[in-house]
Amino acid sequence: MVQDLYVLMITAAVVSILFKLLKQPVVLGYIVAGVLVGPNLFGGTWVNEENVKAWGDIGVLFVLFCIGLEFRLKNLISSGKVAAIGALTIIGGMMLFGYAVGKDAQLDMVNSLFLAGMLCMSSTTIVMKAIDEAGLKKERFVKGATSILIVEDVVAVVLMVLLSSIAIRHQFEGAELVGKVIDLAITLAAWFICGILIIPTLIRKVKKHLNDETLIILALGLCLGMVLTAEEAGFSSALGAFVMGSILAETVESHRIEKLMTPLKNVFAAIFFISVGMLINPASLAEYWVSIAYVSLVIIIGMILFATLGCWWGGQTMRDSMLTSFSFVQIGEFSFIIASLGTSLGVLNPVIYPIIVASSVVTTFLTPYIMKAAVPCYTFLYNHAPAGLRAKIDQREQQVAAAEAEAATPSGDTKSFAEKVRHAVRNTFIMKHLVNLFIKNMSAHDEKAN
């Protein structure tokens, strides 16, 4: 295991330095490092693939945990319209595109649906890494983009149930899907309410005893505990990591936890991208290059089209909509999960997997360059748009600017979002009666003891 880490770290470091010198995204350096140490390039692997995959899965958890720390629940609620309309437009549109591609390739219904599922969601890990490397974290569009990615991760749970049902029964079970949606909504509500009631108060009480070492251990323990809870409830482990990050974001130590987590996140995220690179077979790239180019083109065009429309319909400015859509032009970890599900169920055509992995690499490689083209493309569109469309673009810009100014005006209510939730829950009719019942039971117990 130590030897595996040594090989991974040294290879990733050398390749990423080379990519930095070439002004290329460091994520691509990690993927190339995976190809170099993987089993497909030299006929043998230098590392244990199972160990690398396990560490890569941990990397995804840490990345989503840190995304949760950076994103406040109140921001998700405030971005609700953009998140819901944007995510549903992207998923619905890309599902149609993907299904059409599958039918065009003469795949059966099940394989076409699995292919559609692989193409319909961007990679949260890659998008946030690309935005960070491009120095765009402070841009206005990032909040809406993150909200859409979160909704996509939640919808992914439902989509997995749907695809599994179709693969096993070759028919759609509507009742099962509705039940899963209700279970997910109830579970998320319970997690957030209980978490916001308990955890911020707990951390505030013990704050003076929390040095950096104790705080990071506590945060990781809570994260992994929520991951296990999510898995036991039948949901994605990544969803559990994000939920705990969002809960800890409402605590007084959120920024400190985020700072402490960053080095750990970077290390394991690098291993995740290396594990993706290890799946790439250069021979398959040559064999299926036409299909890979076709699928990559569908991903790029489809994501730009549907994400721009979805964000615009959701209330974003045209500039922010295009910045969001141009950052979504890739597929990632969720596509691999869908592919693994189809393979484990024995329904996925073996040709699809290498094409999807290669398309992910191609679109990941192109993402930074496509992101740089977003503003010039917006400028071109604005300058050549009809007068009516240009007026709507200007009007939307003014509306969003006015809304931002209003939101920035102090309202006199300085309570945090977590405090508001705790206050609301504690003052409900049910909570009051539960407290009264608890006090009565304790009084009765004391009388018997005396």
Salt bridges, closest charged atoms under 4 A:
ASP57 OD2 - LYS53 NZ 3.25
GLU70 OE2 - LYS137 NZ 3.67
GLU139 OE1 - ARG319 NH1 3.51
GLU176 OE1 - ARG169 NH1 3.23
ASP212 OD1 - ARG256 NE 3.06
GLU253 OE1 - ARG256 NH1 3.22
ASP320 OD2 - ARG140 NE 2.61
GLU397 OE2 - ARG140 NH2 3.01
GLU404 OE1 - ARG140 NH1 3.58
ASP413 OD2 - LYS420 NZ 3.58
